[in-house]
Structure formats: C-alpha cells, structure tokens
Amino acid sequence: MQQPYSQAKATIAIAKASFKALLRSPSAIVFSAVFPFVFILIFGFIGGGGRISLSIAVDKNSDTSNTVYQVLKSVPGIKIISKDEEEIKEDLEKGRIAGIVSIQKNTAAASPAYLINIKSSDAVNPQNLQVLQSIIGGVVNGIDRSVNANTPTIARINPIEKVPGRVFRTIDFILPGQLGFSLLSAGVFGIAFMFFNLRQTLVLKRFYATPIKRLNIVLGEVLARTLFQLLITAVILIIGALFFKYTLVHGVVTFIEIMILCFFGLILFCVFLRVFYYPAMAIYTLLFY
C-alpha cells in the first residue's frame, strides 16, 4: 500500500539540500560573513576627527555663581547637560558623559577660594578625562593670570574620583550594526534572489511538479537560510569576542540572547519576502512573459 506523501519530510529535505548548497556557495559566504568583517575592520580603524567635544554634568550642590563656572560653561567643546540625578548617574556609568564636576567654596582655608572635584567612571575614555582635566586647569590658570594676579590660585582641582562603569569599545557599536546589516540582507535579498535563481534555472518548476505544497517549498528554503545565517552570526560573535574584544556583558547568557534575537529578526525580515517578492515576480511575469 502506498504511503501518503509527507509534506514535513519534503520540507526538511529541501531545507537540508538548500543548507548544503549555501555552505558550498562562495557568494553566500562572502556576502554573509566576509563583508561584515571587512566593514568591521574599516570602521574600526577609522578614527573620529574634528574638534573635541565633551559632555559633562555639574553637581546640583555646586556653587554656580563663581567665575570658574561662568568661564567653564563658555568654553568651546564643553557641553553641560541638565538631567535628573539618576539619569546623570546612568550616563556616567555608561560613559556618555566625561564626568560630574563639583565646584565648592573652600571653608577650611582662605586659599584657594574654591575646590573642584571631578567624578568619573571606568567607562569614560581616559584620553577624554585627561582633556577635561586640562581644560579645567586651563580655565583656572587663565583666571589666575587675568583676575586674581595677586593670589596663588582661585581654585584647586582635587584627584579624580572614579566609580565603577561598563567600558564601551568601538567594536561594541560596529559589530551589532554590521550583524544587523547581514541579517537584513539574508532575510530580504538573499531569499528573494535565491527564488529568482531557482526560477531562472527551472528548479522551481521541478518543485511544482512534485506533490509538495508551495508553502512548504518556501518554509524549507527559509529554514535553510535561517540556520545558515544563525551559524554565520555565531561565528561573527565568537570571532568578535576573541579577536576584537567585543563585550558580551553576561558571557554565554548574552550570546544566547543575541542568537534568539537574531532568530526573530530573521523571521521578521523574511516576512518582506512575502510582501515584496511575490508582487514583484507577478509584475515581472506579466511584463516579460
């Protein structure tokens, strides 16, 4: 007795064959894995030029009526932000601001008149912190020369206080962007072009000659593309973490979370196939066939 045709087995067979074809396809490897690494290297070595711009916050208990603060806020390249205390603390821990500056009157002695405290975090670039120190020191020296020539100094900068914070690297921003670009290309263009090639080589017509449903053909190809792209994603993340020091905050847990997010992203991008590909192919068929 002839057994009924299994759509599930046919779908898995198409997925396996398509997955093997992707692994043997130089173009699929280049566009999915090599291009993201090339862009990571290019953008990673390009430094940001131009003038220096630092964002700082001023402690809410600071004396803002003194000359030091008035001159500091007018310095080009220094941007004083105004936010809630919790938001400022979060920005400091994530390195979004260079530090929190506190200017207090010196109640313990007559000179200097003010004490300047700087609170920063490990997430702040040490070079930016040195620049901030130099700018504040230059402001104090300029005031000493012009306004308080007869006194040693108007303010003293105390040692910088550091709080724990997450250290962000350039690769932490570049790699996710290139990873998203790779997923978008694979989900939208990769599958659409793959079906176009199957149609041009008459392989799709052979599929239609079998009892398998058209939806199962799409599911099989999408499954193969998804597994292939998840494999490429894992390789990119592992190489990024080992060789480019990409930050996986919670280690393996973060890796798994990224993989799950990429899986749902691929499924979402594959929806564009149904939205754009089939209408485009219908128009193409009507015009040229």
NORTARA-V279009 format. One record per pair of residues at least 24 apart in sequence whose C-alpha atoms are under 7 Angstrom apart, sorted by the first residue. I is the first residue (numbers start at 0). J is the second residue. Records with the same first field share a line. If there is no record, write none. Layout:
I=J / J
//
This chain:
6=211 / 215
9=211
10=215 / 216 / 218 / 219
11=219
13=219 / 220
14=219 / 220 / 222 / 223
15=223
17=220 / 223
18=223 / 224 / 227
31=181 / 231
32=231
35=177 / 178 / 181
39=173 / 174
43=169 / 170
51=76
52=76 / 77
53=77 / 78 / 97
54=78 / 79 / 80 / 96 / 97
55=79 / 80 / 96 / 97 / 98 / 99
56=80 / 81 / 98 / 99 / 100
57=99 / 100 / 101
58=99 / 100 / 101
61=101 / 102 / 103
62=102 / 103
67=138 / 139
70=138
71=138
91=119 / 120
92=120 / 122 / 163 / 164 / 165
93=122 / 164 / 165
94=122 / 123
97=123 / 127 / 128
111=152 / 153 / 154 / 155
112=153 / 154
113=153 / 154 / 155
114=154 / 155 / 156
115=154 / 155 / 156 / 157
116=156 / 157 / 159
117=159 / 160
118=159 / 160 / 161
119=159 / 160 / 161 / 162
120=161 / 162 / 163 / 164
121=161 / 162 / 163 / 164 / 165 / 166
122=164 / 165 / 166 / 167
170=243 / 245
171=245 / 246
182=265
183=268
186=265 / 268 / 269
187=268 / 269 / 271 / 272
191=272 / 276
225=265
//
